[in-house]
Amino acid sequence: MDEPIHIPGTIQPHGMLIFLDIEGRVEGWSANINDLPSIAPALGQPYAALGLPDEVAEIVEECIDAADGGEAPAAVAAVTLDGKDYDCVVHTHRARVLIEFERREASTDEVAMFAIKAHSSIDRLRRQKTVEGLLDTAVRQVREFTGFDRVMAYRFRADDSGDVVAEARRDDITPYLNQRYPAGDIPPQARRLYVLNTLRMIADITYHAVPLLGAEGSAPLDMSFGVLRSVSPIHIEYLQNMGVGASMSVSIVINGRLWGLIACHHMSPKRVPYSVRMAADVLANVIASTLQSIETRQEAVLVERAASVRASLVESLLLEEDPLEALIEHGEGLLESTQSQAIIAAQNGRVVCRGIDQALGEAIVATLPQDAHDLVLHKCHADWPLAVRPALGKWAGLLAIPYDPPSQGWCLLLRVEQVETVAWGGRPDKTEHGPLGARLTPRGSFDAWVETVSGCAHPWEDGILTHARMTLGELARVSNARRAQTESTRAQLLAMLGHDLRDPLHSINMAGIVLEKTNTGANDRSGTLGKRIQSSSSRMQRMIGQVLDMSRIDRGLALGAGLDQVQLSALVEDIVEEARLAYPTITYDLKCDAPAEVLADESRLGQVLSNLLSNARHHGLPNHPIRVRQGVEGKQATVSVANAALPIPSETEAALFNPFKRSSLNNPRNRTGMGLGLYIAQQIVREHQGSIAYHYAEGEVVFTMRLPLAEVAPAAIPSE
């Protein structure tokens, strides 16, 4: 619909119009100008020769002199012409001066009384503290001083549909309160006019439009700011379908945006004096100003709360070793400041959820883009990737903050769908054909049509998105600082481990061997001391090896597995036998169900098995055997290591394969453990195209390694 409603070529009949060029010469007039016998315009005539009242002539001169780029605001004068009272409104637009004479039937005393009521209304409006209270007061006050049968406050949504959020009306007419009207009821060009010219009146819906006359071929008159502008016949039909006899609308504009409307309806023709309409327009400006103040106060509270959450979160991230724990610790504040209902934190493949199922949280994280640097936003189910939509359930809104892209670090905030029962003011998608054809089809029925709307969350507010972007910036800076500090510390540590410690440890180990070999008697304690020295130095060398392995993994380098044909059952038997000799007090229950040959690095695979046995010794219940099973399942060889123990807590399970786990660092039965064993074991197994996983069964903690059999194994991975 592109009807040019700003250049209708006609006016409403309760007034007359003359328009001039920017030099003040007559260009045209309305066909009813003869209703003003004292004024007889002619094309090209100077305005001074029109016989205008002095006060009107002065306003015209001021408009011409003050026109800036062909524009000048409206000015008004109350005049009497040929024994009748008029409000004369003059303004300049697009290098034309419009002089409108609007018949005024109300007496001066009546207009003054209206002004007093309007002033009182302004004071009442300014005292309101909530949007609901403000709009409810506004419709009652406007109805009181204008006398309309119905006054409604519309509030527009992001999709341009509008809700009737307040209403004052005659008791005997149908209420429209809480009904929603589709965006199509107000076409885009009408919305534009509502912003430009914030007040429009139709005194009589049944009026016959008066044409404008002028020189043939001249440009049509732009009446965007005219008070007598004729309205679209489509809109007239729309109002007639509603049973309206007269209407007035006052726009609520905030920062150039059409926030809402005060819509006034009368069931019969009604003419409201210009000065009263201007009072209503002033009232709308007060409403807009008060609304902006209320929203600003609400936003200030949100900003203050968000800033507090951000500051506290950043402080925790700087001190806390685990970013996910810091995010979850501040989850309540993040949820409150973003008006969300669930939070998911993810990093390095680990996912921690609060308020949402763990499996769904992991599925959502899996759909997120790699290397994202800006917010990811979803409002409705249709916005989500297809793979996860069936599992979403009540969740519809997503605000995802990629705080550390290199490690896939995400903070996700979710909103539940907002299931609404919408009472539309007539069925919004119903097609109806009026006498004016099919280019626009105003609805003939305004009976409430109820629809249940689901699958969408409340849209993310601008203030919350601003807060989220600030949070993103702060978290990214913290992550970068942590990474830089970690890299610097790691470089220093690796230099020390690789050079400063390895050589002295090798010397200490050799000294232990010499001390053991020089044992001269069965009771000589030097041999025992030598063995202890060797054991301790070997353990330290293993720890150094683990740290160096971890460094290679973190830098994206392979551990250098040289693959050969390996008899897995023989390797398992050798590793278990070594453990039996080293720990004779522990029972190892070994069973190799089927021989299996794999393509593997025997040394690295032995490192994995040794780690699993070490974990079983350190974490299993005392006096219980450690069960080791080797077998074949399909085209995979399997090795499982089980020990009697309580189930691993879910929060610990989520971090089992992370480095430097708290559960390992604080284990009294393994004080030298750094929590690197499973982290490195997982990488070794992955380089063998296999997998390693934990499960709990029959009172035992079980770790199972799976490797492809040699005949289906992939090509060898070159050692780096």
KOLMARKE-905520 format. One record per residue: x, y, z of N, C-alpha, C in turn. Coordinates in steps of 0.1 Angstrom, whole numbers, plus 5000, padded with zeros to 4 digits. Layout:
REM residues N
XYZXYZXYZ;...
//
This chain:
REM residues 720
500949885000500050005000500950125000;500850204989501750324988500950454984;499750454989498850574987499550704992;499650804984500350924988499451014997;499250975009498251045018498651185022;499951225020500351355023499951465013;499551415001499151504990497751464985;496751474993495451424990494751504979;495151634978494451724968493151774972;492751744985491451784990491651825005;490651895010490651925025489251885030;489151875044487851855050487051985050;485751975049484952095046484652195057;485252165069484952265080485952375081;486552405069487452515068487852545054;488652655052489052695038490552705038;491152705026492652705025493052785013;494152865016494852935005496352905006;496952874995498452854996499152944986;500352984991501253084984502553024980;503253084971504653034969505553114980;506853084980507653134990507853284989;507453344978507553494976506253554980;505253474984503953534989502953554979;503053494967502053504956501153384956;499853404954498853304955499153194944;499153074948499252954939497952874938;497052884948495852804947495052824960;493852754960492952764971491952654971;491152634982490152534982488952584975;488152484970487052514961485952584969;485952584983484952644991485352784996;486352844990486852974994485853084994;484753064986483753164985482953174998;483153075007482553085020483153195028;484253255023484853375029484653485019;483453555018483253655008484253765008;484853795019485753915020487053885014;487353755010488653715005488353654991;488953714980488753664967490153654960;490753534962492053514957492153494941;493253524936493553514921494953464920;495253374910496553324908497553434906;498753424913499753524912499553644920;498453654927498153774935499053784947;499653894951500453904963499453884975;500053824986499153804997498653935003;499354045002498954175008497654225002;497354174989496154214982494954124985;495154024994494053934996492953985005;493354095013492354145022492354065035;493554005039493653925051493554015063;493053965074493154045086494554075090;494754185096496154235099496954135106;496454065116497153975124497553855116;496753815106497053705097498153745087;498053865082499053915073500453925079;500453965092501753965099502353825101;501453725104501953595105502553545092;501853575081502253525068503653585065;503753715068505053785065506153725074;505853695086506853625095507253495090;506253415085506553275080507453285068;507253385059508053395047509453435051;509553535060510853585064511653475072;510953395080511553295089511853165082;511253145070511453015063512852985062;513252865067514552815066514552695057;515152705045515052595036513652565031;512752675031511352655027510452595038;510952605051510152545062509952655073;508852665079508552745091507452685098;507552685112506552625120505252695120;504152625125502852685124502652805134;501852905130501453005140499953025138;499353075148497853075148497353205153;496253255147495553375152494053345152;493353395162491953395163491353515156;490553495145490053605138488553595135;487953705132486553705128486453755114;485853685105485653715091484153705088;483653805082482253805077481253755088;481553805101480753775112480853635118;481953555114482153425119483553415125;483653325136484953315142485753195136;487053225134487953125128489253115136;489853005136491252985140492052985127;492953075125493753085112495053025116;495452925109496752855111497652865099;498852925101499752945090501052875092;501552805082502852745083503452735069;504752715068505452695056506052565055;505852495043506452365041506752345026;507952295023508352275010508252395001;508652515007508652645000507252694996;506252645003504852695001504352745015;503552845014502952905027501452855026;501052785037499652735038498852825048;497752885044496852965052495552885054;495252835066494052755068493152825077;491852845073490852905082489952795086;489952765099489152655105488052725113;486752685110485652745117485652705131;485452805140485452775155484052815160;483352705166481952725171481952755186;483052705193483052725207483352875210;482752915222482953055226484353065232;484853195234486153215240486153165255;485053175262484953125275485052975276;484352905266484452765266485952715263;486552785254487952755251488852775263;488652885270489452915282489252805293;487952755294487652645304488452515300;488452495287489252375282490652385286;491252505284492652535287492952505302;492052545311492252525325492252375328;491252305322491252155325492552095319;492952135308494152075302495352105311;495452225317496652255326496552165338;495352145343495252055355495651915352;495351875339495651735335497151725334;497851825330499351815329499951795342;499551865352500051845366499851695371;498651645368498351505372499251405365;499451425352500351335345501751335350;502251455353503651465357503851395371;502851365378502951305391503051155390;502751095378502650955377504050895377;504150775383505450705385505650585376;504550535371504550405363503950435349;504350355339503750365326502250345326;501850235333500450205334499650315340;500150365351499350475358499350605349;500450635342500450745333499450745322;499350625315498450615304497050605308;496750545320495450535325494950675328;495750755335495450895338495250975325;496150955315496051035303494751015296;494250895294493050875287491850935294;491850925307490750985315490751135314;491951195315492051345314491651395300;492151325290491851375276490351365273;489751255278488251245276487551345284;488051385295487351485304487351615297;488451665291488451795286488151805271;488051695264487651695250486251645248;485751555257484351515256484151395246;485151335241485051215232484351105239;483651015232482950905237483950795242;485050785234486050685238487450745236;488350725245489750765244490650645248;491550605238492350485241493850525240;494650455247496050465246496650335239;497250355228497950245221499350245225;499950125226501350115228501850015217;502850065209503249985197504349885201;504349765195505349665198506449675187;507449595189508549595179508149555165;507049475164506549435150505549535145;505349645152504449755148502949725151;502649605156501249585161501149675173;499849705177499649785188498649735198;498849755211497949705221497249825227;495949805230495149905237495449885252;496249965258496749945272495950035282;495150125277494350205286493150255278;492050275285490750315278489850385288;489250495283488150565290487050575280;485850535284484750525274483350545280;482450565272481050565276480750415280;479850405290479550275295478850185285;478150245276477250165267477950125254;479250145252479950105240480949995243;481249915232482049795234483449835238;484049775248485349805252486449745243;487549815241488649765233489849745241;489749765254490949745263491549605261;492949605261493749475260493649405246;492949465237492949415223494149455216;494649375207495849405198495349425184;495949525178495649555164496849535155;496749465144497849425136498549545130;499849535126500649645120499949695108;499349605100498749655088497549755089;497049775101496049875103496550015101;497850035103498450165101499650145091;499350175078500450165068501650245071;502850215065504050285068503950435065;503350475055503250625052502450695062;501450625068500650685079501450695091;502250595094503150605106504150725104;504650745092505550855090504850985093;503551005088502851125091502551145106;502251035113502051035127503251095135;504451075130505651125136505851275132;505651305119505851445115504751535121;503551495119502451585124501651505135;501951545147501551455159500051465162;499251555155497851565158497051565145;495951485145495051475133493651455138;492751535131491351525135490451505123;489451425124488451405114487151445121;486551565117485351615124484151535121;484051485109482851415105483251305095;483051185098483451075090482751075076;481551125076480751125064480951255055;482051325058482251445051482551425036;482251525028482551525014483751615012;484851565007486151635005485951754996;486651854999486751974991487951984983;487951984970489151984962489952114962;491252104959492052224959492252264944;492152394942492252454928493552524927;494152524915495452594912495752594898;496952644895497352644881497552504875;497152484863497152354857498652304856;498952184860500252124859501152164870;500652234880501452274892501652144901;502752154909502952034918501952024928;501551904932500551884942500951944956;500051994964500352054976500551954987;501751964993502151875004501451925017;500551845022499751885034500151805047;501451765047501851675059501551745072;501651875072501451955085500152035085;499352005075498052075075497052025085;496252125090495252085100493952045093;493752085081492452045074492651935064;493851875064494151775054493051665053;492651635041491751525040492451395041;491751295047492451165050492051065039;492850955040492650845030491150795031;490550775019489250715019489250565025;490450505024490550375030490450385045;491050485051490950505066489550545070;488850625061487450655064486650525065;486850435055486050315055486350235068;487650235072488050155084487250215096;487250345097486550405109485050375108;484450385096483050355095482750215099;483650125096483449985100483449965115;484150065122484150065136482950135142;482150195134481050265139481350405145;482450465140482950595145482350705137;481950815143481450935136482451045135;483451055144484551155144485751095152;486851145148488051085155489151195156;490051175166491151255168492351165173;493451185168494651105173495751195176;496451165187497651245191498751145193;499851175186501051085186501851095199;502350985204503350985214504650945208;505551045206506851025199507951045209;508850945210509950945218511250925210;512151015210513351015202513150975188;512151045182511851025168511150895164;510750815175510050685172508650695177;507750645169506250645173506050535184;506050585196505950495208504550445209;503550535207502150505209501250615203;499950605206498950695202497950715213;497350835214496150865221495050875210;494150775209493150775199491850805205;491150905199489850945204488750925194;487650865198486550825189485250885195;484450935186483050985189482150915180;480950875185480050805178479250885168;479351015169478651115160479651225156;479351305146480351415143480651505155;481951545155482351625167483551715162;483451845165484451935161485151985174;486451965175487152015187487952135183;487852245191488552375187490052345186;490652425177492152415175492952425188;492552525196493352545208493252425218;492052365218491852245226492752125221;492752115208493552015201495052035205;495452165204496852195208497152165222;496152175231496352145245496551985246;495751915238495951765238497351735232;497751805223499151785217500251815228;500051925235500951955246500951835256;499751785259499551675268500351555263;500251535250501051415245502551435246;502951555245504451585247504751565262;503851605271504151575285504151425287;503251355281503251205283504551145278;504951195266506251145260507451175269;507451295274508551335283508551245296;507251235302507151155314507551005312;507050955300507450815297508950795296;509550895289510950885288511650895301;511150975310511750985324511550855331;510350795330510150665337511050555331;511150545318511950445311513450475315;513850605315515250635319515550585333;514650615342514850565356514950415357;514050345349514150205349515450155343;515850215333517150185326518350205335;518250325343519350355352519550245362;518350205368518450095378519049965371;518649935359519149815352520649835350;521049955345522449985342523349975355;522850025366523550025379523649875383;522649795382522649655387523649575378;523549605364524349535355525849565357;526149695360527549735363528049665375;527249655385527649595397527949445395;527149375387527349235384528649225376;528849315366530049305357531249325366;531249425375532449445383532749325392;531749275398531949155407532449035399;531849015387532248905379533748915374;534049035370535449055365536449035376;536149085388537049055400537148915403;536048835402536148695404537048625394;536848665381537548595370539048625372;539448735377540848765379541448685390;540648645399541148565411540848415409;539748375403539348235402540148165392;540548045395541347965385540447915374;539147885377538247825367537247935363;537247985351536248085346534848035347;534647905345533247855345532647865359;533447835369533047845383532647985386;533448085381533148225384531848265377;531648215365530348255358529148195365;529248065369528148005376527948065390;529048105396528948165410528148295409;528348375398527548495396526348475387;525948355386524748325377523548395381;523248405394522048475399521948615395;523148685396523248825392523048845377;523648755369523548765355522148735350;521448635356520048615353519148725356;519348785368518548895372518749025363;520049055360520349175352519949165338;519749045333519349025319517848965318;517248955329515848895330515748765322;516748675325516748545319516348445330;516248315325515748215334516748095335;517848095327518847985327520148035322;521247975327522548015322523347885319;524147895308525047785305526447855303;527447795309528847835308529647725301;530447755291531147655284532547705281;533547605281534947635277535647505276;536447495265537347385263536547255263;535347255258534547135257533747105270;533947175281533247155293532047245293;530947195298529647265298529047255312;528747365318528147375331526747445330;525747385335524347445333523747475346;522947585346522147615358520747655353;519747585357518347615354517847545341;518747465335518447395322519047255323;518447155316518947025315520347015309;521246935315522646925311522746885296;522046785293522046735279521646835269;520546905272520147015263521147125262;521747165274522747265274523947225265;524347105266525447055257525047065242;523847025240523347025226523347175220;522947265229522847405225524347455222;525247425231526647475229527147415216;526847295213527347235201526947305188;525847385189525347455177525947585175;526747635185527247765184528447775174;528547895167529547905157530947905163;531947865155533347865159533948005157;534748045166535548175165534548295164;533448295171532548405171533148515180;532848645176533348755183532248855187;531048825183529848915187528748825193;527748895198526648825205525948745195;525448635199524548545191523148565198;522148605190520848625195519748545188;518848485196517648415191516448465199;515348485192514148525199513048415199;512948345187511948245185512548115182;511848005183512247875179512847875165;512147945156512547955142513948005140;514448085150515848145148516948045151;516547925157517647835162517947735150;519147675151519547575141518547465142;518347405130517347295129517647175138;518947145140519247025147518747035162;518647145168518347155182516947195185;516147245174514847285177513847185183;513947065179512946965185513146945200;514346975205514646955219514547075228;514147195222514147315229513047325240;511947265237510847275247510447415249;510447455262509947585266510947695263;512247665259513247765257513147825243;513147955243513048025229514048135227;514348205238515348325236516748285240;517748335233519148305236519948435234;520748465244521748565243523048505247;523948485237525148415238526348505237;527248505247528348595248529648515246;530348535235531548455233532748525240;532948495253533948575260535348525258;535548405252536948365250536948275237;536848325225536748245213537848135211;539148165215540148055213539847925220;539247935232538847815239537447785238;536647845229535247825228534547855241;534947965247534348015260533148085257;531948045262530648105260529948115274;529248225275528248245285526948265279;526048175281524748165274523648205284;522748295280521548325289520348295281;519348235287518148185280516948235286;515948255277514548295282513548195277;512548175286511448085282510548145272;509848065264508848125255507748195263;507248305256506148385262504848345256;504148245262502948205257501848305260;501248365249500248465251498948425245;497848465252496548465246496248605241;496348625228496148755222494748775217;494148885222492748915217492949025207;492948975194493049075183491749145181;491849275177490749355174490249315160;489749195158489349145145490449055140;490148955132491148855128492148925119;493448925123494449005115494748955101;494548825098494948775085493648755076;492548805081491348785073491248885062;490948845050490848925038489448975036;489249105035487949155032488049255021;487049265013487049355001485949465003;486449585003485549695005485149754991;484349864991483949924979485049994971;486250014978487350084972488349984965;487949854965488749764958489749694967;490749624961491549534968492949584972;493249714968494649764971494849774987;493849794994493849785009492549735013;492449645023491249585027490949605042;490449725046490149745060489149645065;489449605077488649495083487249545086;486249465083484849495085484449455099;485149365105484749315119485749355129;485349405140486349435151486049365164;485249255162485049165173486349095177;486549075190487849025194487948875189;489148855183489548725178490748675185;490548565193491548515202492548415196;493748435198494848355193495848325203;496348195204497348165214498748165206;499648255211500948275204501948205213;502848125207503848055215505148045206;506247995212507447965204508348085204;508048195210508848315210509048365225;510248415228510448475241510248625239;510248695251510248845251511548895244;511448985235512649035227513649085237;514949065233516049125242515949275241;515849345252515749485253517149555249;517049675244518249745240519249765251;518649795263519549815275520249695279;519549575278520149445281521249415271;520949445258522049415248523249505250;523049625254524149715257524949665268;524249615279524949555290525749435286;525149345277525749225273527049255265;526949355256528149395249529249455258;528849525268529949575277530449455285;529649365289530149245296531049165287;530749155274531549085264532949145264;532949285263534249355262535049325275;534449335287535149315299535749175300;534849075297535348935298536448905288;536248965276537348935266538648995271;538649115277539849175282540449085293;539649035302540148945313540748815307;539948765297540448635291541848655284;541948765277543248795271544348815281;544048885292545048915302545448785308;544448695311544748565317545648485308;545248485295546048405285547448455284;547648585283548948645282549848605295;549148615306549948585319550248435319;549248355315549548205314550648175305;550648235293551648205283553048245288;553048365294554348405300554848315311;553948275320554348185331554748045325;553947995315554247865309555647865302;555947975295557247985288558347975298;558248045310559248045320559347905326;558147845329558147715335558747605326;558447605313558947505304560447525302;560847645302562347665301563047605313;562447625325563047565337562947415337;561747365333561647215333562547155323;562547215311563247145300564747155301;565247245309566747265310567247265324;566647355332567247375346566947255355;565847175353565547065362565946935357;565846915344566046775339567446735341;568446815338569846775340570146745354;569746835364570046795378569346665382;568146645378567446525381568146405376;568646415364569346305358570546275366;571246375371572446355379572046295392;570946335398570546275411570146135409;569446095398569145965395570345875394;571345925387572645845385573345825398;573245935407573845925420573145815428;571845805427571145695434571545565429;571745545416572145415411573545375416;574445475416575745455422575745415436;574845485444574745455458574145315461;573245275452572745145454573745035450;574545055439575544965435576644945445;576945055452578045045461577644995475;576444935476576044875489576944755492;577544765504578544665508578044565517;576844575522576344475532574844475531;574344355536572844335535572144435544;572744485555572144575564572544725561;573244735551573744875548572444955542;572245065549571045145545571245225532;572445235527572745315515572045255503;571945125502571145065491569745105491;569045105502567645145503567545295500;568445375505568445515502568645545487;569445465481569645485466568445455459;567645345463566445315456565445425457;565345485469564345595472564745715463;566045745462566445855454566045835439;566245715434565845685421564345695419;563645635428562145645427561645785427;562145865436561746005437562146085424;563346065420563746145408563046095395;562745965394561945915383560545975383;559945985395558646045396558646185392;559646265396559746405392559946415377;560646325371560846325356559546295349;558746205355557446185349556546305349;556546375361555746495362556246605352;557546615350558046715340557546675326;557646545324557146495311555746525308;554846515319553446545318553246685314;553946775321553746915319554246955305;555346895300555746925286554746865276;554146755279553146695270551946795270;551546845282550346935282550647055274;551847105275552247225267552047205252;552447085247552347055233550847045229;550046985238548646975235548047115234;548347205244547747335244548147415232;549347395227549747465215549247405202;548447305203547847235191548847145184;549847105191550847005185550546865190;550846765181550646625184551746585194;551446475201552446425211553546345204;553446325191554446255184554346105186;553246045182553045905183553645835171;554645745173555145665162554345525161;553545505151552645385152553245265146;553145155153553545015148552544915153;552644795147551744685151552044645166;551044655174551244625189550144515193;550644415200549744315206549244375219;547944425218547444495230547344405242;546944285241546844195253548244175260;549344165251550644155257551044275264;550744395258551144525265550344535278;549044505278548344515290548944425301;549244305298549844205307551144255313;551944315304553244375309553044485319;552144575315551944695324551344655338;550444555338549844505350550944435358;551744355352552844285359553744385366;554144495359554944595365554244655377;552944675376552244735388552244635399;552144505396552144405407553444405415;554544415407555844415413556044545421;555544655416555744785423554844795435;553644735435552644755446552144615449;552944535456552544395459551344385469;551044485476549844475485548544495478;548544535465547344555458547044445449;545744395449545344285440544844335427;545444285416545044315403544344195396;543144215392542344105386542344135371;543244055364543444085350542743965342;542044005331541443905322541543965308;542243895299542243925285541343835277;540243875273539143795267539543755253;540143845245540443815231541743885227;542643815220543843885216543443995206;544244105206543844215197545144285193;545244315180546444385175545944525170;546644625175546344765172547544835166;547244935158548345025153548545135163;549745125170549845225181551345245184;551545355192552845385198552845315212;553645205213553545115225553945195237;554845285236555245365248554145455253;553545525243552445615247551245545252;550945425246549745345250550045295265;551345255267551645215281551545325291;551745455286551645575295550145585299;549245565289547745565292547345465302;547745335300547445225309547945255323;549245295324549845325337549045435344;548645535337547845635343546545585349;545845505341544545445346544745355358;545745285358546045195370546445285382;547245395379547545485390546345545396;545445595388544145655393543345555401;543345435396542545325404543145305418;544545305418545145285432544845405441;544945525435544845645444543445675448;542445635440541045685442540145565446;540545445444539745325448539645305463;538645235467538545195481539645095485;540245115497541345015501540744875502;541644775500541344635502540344585492;540244655481539444605470540344585458;540044485450540844455438540644565427;541644575419541544655407541244565395;540144575388539844485377540344545364;540944465356541444505343540944405333;540244455322539644375312540044425298;540544325290540844355276540044265267;539444325257538544245248538444315235;537444265227537144315214535644335212;535244445207533844475205533744525190;533244445182533144485168534544495162;534744615157536044645151536944735160;536644725173537444795182537944705193;539244735197539744675209539444755221;539144695232538844765244539644725256;539944825265540644795277539944875288;539444815298538744885309539444855322;539544965331540144955344539045005354;538744915363537644945373538144935387;537645025396538045015410536745045418;536644975430535545005439535645145444;534545225443534445365448533045415446;532845525453531545595451531545665437;530345685432530245755419531045895419;531645925408532246055407531146165407;531146275415530146375415530046435401;528846475397528546525384529446645380;529646745390530446855387531846825385;532346715392533746665389533746585376;532746515373532746435361532846525349;532146645349532246735338533646785335;534546775345535946825343536946715344;536546585342537446475344538746485335;538546535323539546535313540246675311;539946755321540546895321541846885329;542846975326544146975333543947045347;544747005356544847075369543447075377;542846955377541546945384541746955399;540747025405540847045420540846905427;540046815422539946685429541246615429;542146635419543446575418544446645427;544346785426545346865433545146855449;543946815453543646815467543446665472;543946565465543746425469544846385479;544546355492545546325502546246195499;545646105490546345975487547245985475;547246115469548146135457548646275457;549446315467549746455470550646505458;551246425451552146475440551346485427;550146445426549346445414548946585410;549046615397548646755392547446755384;546746645383545546635375545746645360;546946605355547246605341547146475334;547046365342547146225336546046205326;544746225330543646195321543646285309;544046415312544046515301545046465290;546246415294547146375284546746235278;546246145287545746015282544746035271;543746125273542746145263543346195250;544346285250544946325238545746215231;546446135239547146015233546145925226;545045895232544045805227543445865214;543145995215542646065203543546055191;544846065194545846065183545945915177;545345825185545245685180543945665174;543145765171541745765166540845675174;541145685188540245615197539545705206;538945645217538245725227538445665241;538245755251538345705265537245775272;536545695281535345745287535145685301;534345755309534045705323532645665324;532345565332530945535336531045465349;529845455356529745395369528845275368;529345155373528545035372528844945383;527744895390527844795400528944825411;528844955416529644995427531145025423;531345035410532745055405532845175396;533945245397534345355387535045285376;534645305364535145235352535645325342;536845315337537345395326537645295315;537145325303537245235292537945305280;538945245275539645295263539245205251;538945265240538645195228539545235216;540145145209541045165198540645085186;540745135174540445055162541444945160;540944825157541844715154542744745142;543844675142544844705132544344695117;543444605115542944585101542044705096;541544775105540644895101541245025107;542545015111543145135117543445235106;543445365109543845465099545345465097;545745545087547145555083547945615095;549145575096550045615107550145765107;550145825120550345965122551845995123;552446075115553846105116554246165129;555346135134555846195147556346335144;556046425153556546565151557846575158;
//
